[in-house]
Amino acid sequence: MQFDIITLFPDFFTSPLCSGLLGRALAKQIATVNLVNPRDFTTDKHHKVDDEPYGGGVGMLMKAEPIFAAVESVPVLPRREVILMTPQGQTMNQPMFQELAVGYDQLVLICGHYEGVDERVLNLVTREVSLGDFVLTCGEIPALTLLNGVIRLRPGTVGKEESLKAESFEAGLLDYPQYTRPAEFRGWKVPDVLLSGNHAEIARWRHQQQVQRTRDRRPDLLEQWQAQQQSQS
């Protein structure tokens, strides 16, 4: 899978792309990442990538020309999505990551800066994506989040792929509590059921904990899950 990241700050990605599961996935060529700086496509002597908005207003906008040139410099693969990272976009979630991980060969991620991008950039874009209902200083942070969330779902990234199926959001519920050794720490004990060796009881307990935890922490998710269960029954 090919990721082409249009960014004014390619160094932002240097350490994350070399670390942990993400670094190992790239080393195994499960995915490849190409960093493209729009500043390299400017034609003026100052390499200017921003300008004042027409009609006045606070702040600066990223110019359309360098972004278009940067995106158009990238070879086009068959199944491609061009994504603008923007607070106005669709909020990231696990189903989105799953769709992108299996449905596309190439993701082009445009990282905005300043007060945003010239509206005409949207003529390049096939999807607008947001990290959440807040504003950050740059689009690199949500781009890295999307990159991480998608690559970890690609075959070969996670050692035990079965573990992906039991995670939060995969079944519409939050994950259950998990414990490791020692069996008691500072007076806090591992639930007896997890030490019982009874796999059916453990599975039942874990599901009950998922439902309860989702009810307590994300009642909106529980409502969606219950509606889905009813529609399938």
Secondary structure, DSSP 8 states (H G I E B T S, - for coil): -EEEEE-S-GGGGTTGGGSHHHHHHHHTTSSEEEEE-GGGG--STT---EE--TT--SS-EE-HHHHHHHHHTS---SSEEEEEEEEEEEE--HHHHHHHHHH-SEEEEEE--TT-B-GGGGGT-SEEEESSSS--S-SHHHHHHHHHHHHTTSTTSSS-THHHHTSTTTTSS-------S-SEETTEE--HHHHS--HHHHHHHHHHHHHHHHHHH-HHHHHHHHHHHHHH-
